Amino acid sequence: MIAIENMDVGENIRALRASRAMTQEDLAASAGVGIATVQRAEAGRTIAAASLASLAAALGVPASELGSAGSVADQPHVPLDRMTTGRGLVGLLRRGRNIDFGFCELDSIDDARSIQLFQEHCEAVAAIEGALRPVDQVMQELEAKRLLDGLVERGFVVGGASFEVQCYDVDDDGGGGLAILMAQWTETRIALRVGRDAAGISRAFVMDGLGEYETPRDGVIFPVRAGDAAAPTDGGD
């Protein structure tokens, strides 16, 4: 039996994973999360509550036994705007090609099909190179509006926003050598969420979707937590 009461979340996960002779890759595959999520969790960094629950299930323990990885309100997130028009959605999708897409728990295959059609259209619009000509743009906007209206009829709402990520091309010899920075660049990405109510699509927790060598920048909010240094304020000693 692994005694974990006095360990932190990262230590708990590492200890349980080691006791089951699992690699980080094994745990990530079993939990259905990215390897970067496992690495962040074991390093003691905040991960989404859903990801923590998935790791706990893969380790065969209740999520509460791993400890608290921080409340949802404390997690870095992208504030989302409600998407109601085809023009607004297409305009958002044209800002970046990489979409961080998520949706709430579903009750039927028909709901899943509607969301999948919506996701496929969004990905197709984001992938278009160059400026859209007027007729092409209107066609995309009308189709986006049709799909949005279809989701509304099924009781869904959609939230979306863009955010920036600093990306690094790093040669680390498979993790066994000195890491060498080869290149770096900034990408604009799109966060889209489909939910049942406004609260469910008000923010996107995008950290779990980032790679090991990707850092969030503009558009991602990092809440100040108890014990953190207070943010500087203007005017006053």
C-alpha positions as CSV (number, residue, x, y, z in Angstrom):
1,M,0.0,0.0,0.0
2,I,1.3,3.5,-0.9
3,A,1.0,6.0,1.9
4,I,0.1,9.3,0.1
5,E,-1.6,11.4,2.8
6,N,1.4,13.6,3.3
7,M,2.5,13.9,-0.3
8,D,1.4,16.6,-2.8
9,V,-0.5,15.8,-6.0
10,G,2.6,15.4,-8.2
11,E,4.2,13.0,-5.7
12,N,1.0,11.1,-5.3
13,I,0.8,10.5,-9.0
14,R,4.4,9.6,-9.4
15,A,4.3,7.1,-6.5
16,L,1.1,5.4,-7.7
17,R,2.4,5.3,-11.3
18,A,5.7,3.7,-10.1
19,S,3.9,1.2,-8.0
20,R,2.0,0.0,-11.1
21,A,5.2,-0.1,-13.2
22,M,3.7,2.5,-15.6
23,T,5.7,5.0,-17.6
24,Q,4.4,8.5,-18.2
25,E,3.5,7.4,-21.7
26,D,1.5,4.4,-20.3
27,L,-0.4,6.6,-17.9
28,A,-1.1,9.2,-20.5
29,A,-2.5,6.6,-22.9
30,S,-4.6,4.9,-20.2
31,A,-6.0,8.2,-19.0
32,G,-6.6,9.5,-22.5
33,V,-4.6,12.7,-22.0
34,G,-1.4,14.1,-23.5
35,I,2.0,13.2,-22.1
36,A,2.5,16.9,-21.4
37,T,-0.5,16.7,-19.0
38,V,1.1,13.9,-17.0
39,Q,4.4,15.8,-16.9
40,R,2.6,19.0,-15.6
41,A,0.7,17.0,-13.0
42,E,3.8,15.2,-11.7
43,A,5.7,18.5,-11.6
44,G,3.0,19.9,-9.3
45,R,1.5,22.3,-11.8
46,T,-2.2,22.9,-12.1
47,I,-4.2,20.8,-14.5
48,A,-7.9,20.7,-15.3
49,A,-10.1,18.9,-12.8
50,A,-11.3,16.6,-15.6
51,S,-7.7,15.6,-16.4
52,L,-7.0,14.9,-12.7
53,A,-10.1,12.7,-12.6
54,S,-8.9,10.8,-15.8
55,L,-5.5,10.2,-14.2
56,A,-7.0,9.0,-11.0
57,A,-9.3,6.6,-12.9
58,A,-6.3,5.2,-14.9
59,L,-4.4,4.7,-11.6
60,G,-7.4,3.0,-10.0
61,V,-8.0,5.5,-7.2
62,P,-10.6,8.2,-6.4
63,A,-9.6,11.7,-7.6
64,S,-9.9,12.9,-4.0
65,E,-7.1,10.5,-3.0
66,L,-4.6,12.3,-5.3
67,G,-5.3,15.6,-3.5
68,S,-6.4,19.0,-4.8
69,A,-4.9,20.3,-8.0
70,G,-6.5,23.7,-7.5
71,S,-10.1,24.7,-8.1
72,V,-11.4,25.4,-11.6
73,A,-11.7,29.1,-10.8
74,D,-8.0,29.2,-10.1
75,Q,-6.9,27.6,-13.3
76,P,-5.4,29.5,-16.3
77,H,-8.1,30.0,-18.9
78,V,-9.3,31.9,-22.0
79,P,-12.5,34.0,-21.5
80,L,-14.9,33.1,-24.3
81,D,-17.5,35.2,-26.1
82,R,-20.8,33.7,-27.1
83,M,-21.0,32.9,-30.8
84,T,-24.4,33.7,-32.3
85,T,-23.7,34.9,-35.8
86,G,-22.1,33.3,-38.8
87,R,-20.0,36.4,-39.5
88,G,-18.7,36.5,-35.9
89,L,-17.8,32.8,-36.0
90,V,-16.1,33.0,-39.4
91,G,-14.2,36.1,-38.4
92,L,-12.9,34.3,-35.3
93,L,-11.9,31.2,-37.3
94,R,-9.9,33.2,-39.8
95,R,-7.5,34.3,-37.0
96,G,-5.8,31.0,-36.7
97,R,-5.6,27.4,-38.0
98,N,-5.2,25.5,-34.8
99,I,-8.5,25.0,-32.9
100,D,-8.8,23.9,-29.3
101,F,-12.3,22.3,-29.4
102,G,-14.3,21.0,-26.5
103,F,-17.9,20.1,-25.7
104,C,-20.0,19.1,-22.7
105,E,-21.2,15.6,-21.8
106,L,-23.7,14.4,-24.4
107,D,-26.9,12.3,-24.1
108,S,-27.3,11.1,-27.7
109,I,-25.5,10.2,-30.9
110,D,-27.6,12.7,-32.8
111,D,-26.2,15.5,-30.5
112,A,-22.7,14.2,-31.2
113,R,-23.2,14.2,-34.9
114,S,-24.4,17.8,-34.9
115,I,-21.4,18.9,-32.9
116,Q,-19.1,16.9,-35.2
117,L,-20.5,18.6,-38.3
118,F,-20.0,22.0,-36.6
119,Q,-16.4,21.1,-35.6
120,E,-15.6,19.9,-39.2
121,H,-16.9,23.1,-40.7
122,C,-14.9,25.2,-38.2
123,E,-11.8,23.3,-39.0
124,A,-12.4,23.7,-42.8
125,V,-12.9,27.4,-42.5
126,A,-9.8,27.8,-40.4
127,A,-7.7,25.9,-42.9
128,I,-8.6,28.2,-45.9
129,E,-5.5,30.0,-47.1
130,G,-5.6,33.6,-48.2
131,A,-8.5,36.1,-48.0
132,L,-12.0,35.0,-48.8
133,R,-13.7,36.7,-51.7
134,P,-17.2,38.2,-50.9
135,V,-19.3,35.4,-52.3
136,D,-17.1,32.7,-50.7
137,Q,-17.2,34.5,-47.4
138,V,-21.0,34.9,-47.4
139,M,-21.3,31.2,-48.2
140,Q,-19.1,30.2,-45.2
141,E,-21.0,32.7,-42.9
142,L,-24.4,31.3,-44.0
143,E,-23.3,27.7,-43.4
144,A,-21.8,28.7,-40.0
145,K,-25.1,30.3,-39.0
146,R,-27.1,27.3,-40.1
147,L,-24.9,25.0,-38.0
148,L,-25.1,27.4,-35.0
149,D,-28.8,27.6,-35.3
150,G,-29.0,23.8,-35.4
151,L,-27.0,23.5,-32.2
152,V,-29.3,26.1,-30.5
153,E,-32.3,24.0,-31.5
154,R,-30.7,21.1,-29.6
155,G,-30.2,23.3,-26.6
156,F,-26.5,24.1,-27.0
157,V,-24.6,27.4,-26.9
158,V,-21.2,28.1,-28.4
159,G,-18.3,30.2,-27.0
160,G,-15.1,31.1,-28.7
161,A,-12.1,33.4,-28.5
162,S,-8.5,33.5,-29.8
163,F,-5.3,33.3,-27.8
164,E,-1.6,33.4,-28.5
165,V,1.0,30.6,-27.9
166,Q,4.8,31.0,-28.0
167,C,6.1,27.8,-29.7
168,Y,9.7,26.5,-29.5
169,D,11.4,24.0,-31.8
170,V,13.7,22.2,-29.4
171,D,16.1,19.4,-30.2
172,D,16.4,17.5,-26.9
173,D,17.8,14.2,-28.3
174,G,14.6,12.4,-27.3
175,G,14.9,13.7,-23.8
176,G,18.3,12.3,-23.2
177,G,20.6,15.1,-24.2
178,L,21.1,18.9,-23.9
179,A,18.1,20.8,-25.2
180,I,19.0,23.1,-28.0
181,L,16.6,25.8,-29.2
182,M,16.3,25.6,-33.0
183,A,13.6,28.2,-33.6
184,Q,10.7,30.0,-32.0
185,W,7.5,31.6,-33.2
186,T,4.1,32.9,-32.0
187,E,0.8,31.3,-33.1
188,T,-2.7,32.5,-32.8
189,R,-5.1,29.7,-31.8
190,I,-8.8,29.4,-31.5
191,A,-10.7,28.1,-28.4
192,L,-14.2,26.8,-29.1
193,R,-16.5,25.2,-26.5
194,V,-20.0,23.8,-27.0
195,G,-22.1,23.6,-23.8
196,R,-25.7,23.5,-22.4
197,D,-25.6,26.9,-20.8
198,A,-23.7,30.2,-20.8
199,A,-21.6,29.3,-17.7
200,G,-20.4,26.2,-19.5
201,I,-19.0,28.1,-22.4
202,S,-17.7,31.2,-20.5
203,R,-14.1,30.0,-20.4
204,A,-11.8,27.4,-21.9
205,F,-9.0,25.7,-19.9
206,V,-6.5,25.3,-22.7
207,M,-3.3,24.4,-20.8
208,D,-3.8,20.7,-21.2
209,G,-3.8,21.1,-25.0
210,L,-0.4,22.7,-25.1
211,G,2.8,20.8,-25.9
212,E,5.9,20.5,-23.7
213,Y,7.5,23.4,-25.6
214,E,4.5,25.7,-25.9
215,T,3.9,28.6,-23.6
216,P,0.6,30.6,-23.4
217,R,0.7,34.3,-24.0
218,D,-1.9,37.0,-24.8
219,G,-5.5,35.9,-24.2
220,V,-4.8,33.5,-21.4
221,I,-5.6,34.7,-17.9
222,F,-3.6,33.4,-14.9
223,P,-5.7,34.1,-11.7
224,V,-3.7,35.3,-8.7
225,R,-3.9,32.6,-5.9
226,A,-3.6,32.9,-2.2
227,G,0.1,33.1,-1.3
228,D,1.1,34.5,-4.7
229,A,2.7,37.9,-5.0
230,A,0.1,40.5,-5.5
231,A,-0.1,42.1,-8.9
232,P,1.5,45.6,-9.0
233,T,-0.9,48.5,-8.9
234,D,-0.6,52.0,-10.2
235,G,-0.1,55.1,-8.1
236,G,1.0,54.7,-4.6
237,D,3.8,53.8,-2.3
